[in-house]
Amino acid sequence: MTLSTSRQQFLTHEPQPAEDIRYGRRGGIFVSRCMCALFIFLAALLATLVGVAVYFLSPHNLSIETEEFWDDNRPFYSQNAQSAKDLRLSPHVVPSFYRLKLRANLDNSSFTGEVFIKLKADKPLNNIVLHSKDLSINSVKLTEQTYERVETLKLKRHIRSDDNSVHRNDSMNNVINESTAFVEIRNNTVPDVQSTTEAAIANNQLNDASIPAQVTHSNSRTIDVSSIVNEKVGDRLILTFGSFLQPNVDYVLQLSFSGKITDALTGFYKSSYLDEDKNLKVMGVTQFEPISARAAFPCFDEPIFKSQFEISIAHRRNLTVLSNMKVSSEEDIADDPEWKWTHFEKSVFMPTYLVAYVICDFQALETNYTSKDNVTKTIKVWARPQLISNARYALSITPKLLNYYEDVFGVPYALDKLDLIAIPEFSSGAMENWGLITFRETTLLVDETENVPRDKQNVAIDIAHELAHQWFGNLVTMQWWTDLWLNEGFATYIEYIGVNYVEPNWNTFDMFTKDKMELLRTDALKNTSPVSREVVDASEISQKFDEISYAKGASLIRMLNHTITEEKFHNGLVLYLNRWKYSNAKANDLWVSMSEATKTVPGSDGVSLVDFMLTWTQQAGYPVVLVQRNYLTGNVTFSQKLFTTAEEPYQQMSSQQWHIPISYTSVSAPSDTWSTSPKLWLTGNVTEANLPLNPDQALYVNVDAI
């Protein structure tokens, strides 16, 4: 998700003009000056007595002390967990598939829906806890599904050779009649064994080869629901059952619900605009990151629970519906001819925060590109009709970026289509929903006839950022929001690389330097935080979408690239994405993949790449390196300390040490010999080295860092 650059608007109070103020005596009570003084003295005396009484009668042990973010009595990166971790969902119940059906009525700002969630437990439990926010839960049903593979070839068959008629015994009939299709809330998931066999019988073609070797015998059992509790704290929907869920058994949780389409710019909300005739047009939009999918349908709304989704939306015929996947079919609604169902293909595995759908009357410009796996994929850019001509630039650079990113990441774009849509009212800059990226209008559309360079630049940066997320964040997803910085920091770094590729004349990395200098001011403050600061519960997630996660995260990824060389960085990235695609990973998993691709860290004597990166991601602030050169002996001393603008920084922050890669060269050396790879490491407070430089050669340390 791209950070918003908008600022809050403040209301001002306009004082009443002096000429409108009127004074006039309307009667009252008059007192002398002595009486006024006496009243004031008595009031002051009474206030003093009350204050003294409160002080001496109040228990001193109830005094409240304020606590700053950092506490020198605990590690600088730890926090008060309290009982908030209990609000995380249980890892013992895991969903794998959602069948979501919604009927969205933009006229009265409401929706109704039904969701079927296929899930399993890994230990006996008599409850399921998931998320639901501001939804009315109308019904709950839990069904247990068990399957048995039944042998069929050993059953008796009598074939009369004279008329080739086939006689099946009762046991064969019973097996076939009782077999049912596998329950995945989908039609025709498994071939109909009974109809296939009977067709063979009718054509006198039944033999050992035509009879299935096995059929699936399915049993279902409805489990009683004992209680339904919707807790406001943590938005938890707690379902308790009359019997225990058994480990490794398929269950289908069915919930019907209803809710309101809000104006809050989160969850499932309404956006509006005026068309060319000044008519008000309303559209339905979703914005689920980080924790608003639960406001649209009951779900396991944490990134670790990646599942497949099959979505159907009922809507008015004059509107278009978009979602993550391609449209699979459309269906008339018999009792309401003005409405229809739009069904979408089943998605890849993804977290709930990436689910998206939009209901609108927009128009689109279309193109396509051929991916590295030789599949032609459709790209559409959507906007309201009067602005669709401003989508041409976005349409022109998107296929170039996708092709380039497939080379950078070593993995083809995962879906068969990509929609980019400009939303009139949108809270952030853009959102990387898989296959349906939503943008603020100003970050996707640009009027090229006005030729405002900065507008075009903003569009390119935001598109490059969100497309990078299709791999980093979507294909491989963080386990929990503590590692949000890796998603956003990586996408921020790659956006500069992407824009530099499609617009090489813009000198994009000069912008990176400027943004980095802004970051250094923020990160030097006393109350700065690590990029990998622990997120205890959902209430802290929004605090992670900050400059530290985006800009500092990008700077650390760039430092890693410069340290191990671009080739090894690319190899580690490909290894990481292929190892963890369609699943979840932690930042440490990336460092491990980079270590495997690197083998040995340049310029080091046993420096661990994992330890190197942890000193930067789990410590707040950054160091300043002091370089002292002895021109007579050639010895150079490198030392580090915390750089801060605080007069009294926290003690534990002051004692931090980083693993710092030191690259250097002579300013007089040819520029094509300069390298960002480190020639030595500073892992303690001080290190010394004898550098092969003449006294008249200027020393350039930290090559190409800024």
Secondary structure as UniProt FT lines:
FT   HELIX           18..20
FT   HELIX           33..57
FT   HELIX           60..62
FT   TURN            72..73
FT   TURN            76..77
FT   TURN            82..83
FT   HELIX           84..87
FT   TURN            91..92
FT   STRAND          93..105
FT   TURN            106..109
FT   STRAND          110..121
FT   STRAND          125..131
FT   STRAND          136..151
FT   TURN            153..154
FT   STRAND          157..159
FT   TURN            161..163
FT   STRAND          166..168
FT   HELIX           170..178
FT   TURN            187..188
FT   HELIX           193..202
FT   TURN            203..204
FT   TURN            208..210
FT   STRAND          214..223
FT   STRAND          225..231
FT   HELIX           233..235
FT   STRAND          236..245
FT   STRAND          250..260
FT   STRAND          267..274
FT   TURN            276..277
FT   STRAND          280..287
FT   TURN            289..292
FT   HELIX           293..295
FT   TURN            303..304
FT   STRAND          307..316
FT   TURN            317..318
FT   STRAND          320..323
FT   STRAND          327..332
FT   TURN            334..335
FT   TURN            337..338
FT   STRAND          339..344
FT   HELIX           352..354
FT   STRAND          357..360
FT   STRAND          363..370
FT   TURN            372..373
FT   STRAND          376..383
FT   HELIX           385..391
FT   HELIX           392..409
FT   STRAND          417..423
FT   STRAND          430..431
FT   TURN            434..435
FT   STRAND          436..440
FT   HELIX           441..443
FT   TURN            448..450
FT   HELIX           453..469
FT   TURN            470..471
FT   TURN            473..475
FT   STRAND          476..478
FT   HELIX           481..483
FT   HELIX           484..502
FT   HELIX           504..506
FT   HELIX           508..523
FT   TURN            526..527
FT   TURN            531..532
FT   HELIX           538..544
FT   HELIX           548..552
FT   HELIX           553..564
FT   HELIX           566..580
FT   TURN            581..582
FT   STRAND          583..585
FT   HELIX           587..598
FT   TURN            602..603
FT   HELIX           609..617
FT   STRAND          622..629
FT   TURN            631..633
FT   STRAND          635..643
FT   HELIX           651..654
FT   STRAND          660..662
FT   STRAND          664..666
FT   TURN            667..668
FT   HELIX           671..673
FT   STRAND          680..682
FT   STRAND          686..690
FT   TURN            695..696
FT   STRAND          699..701
FT   TURN            703..704
//
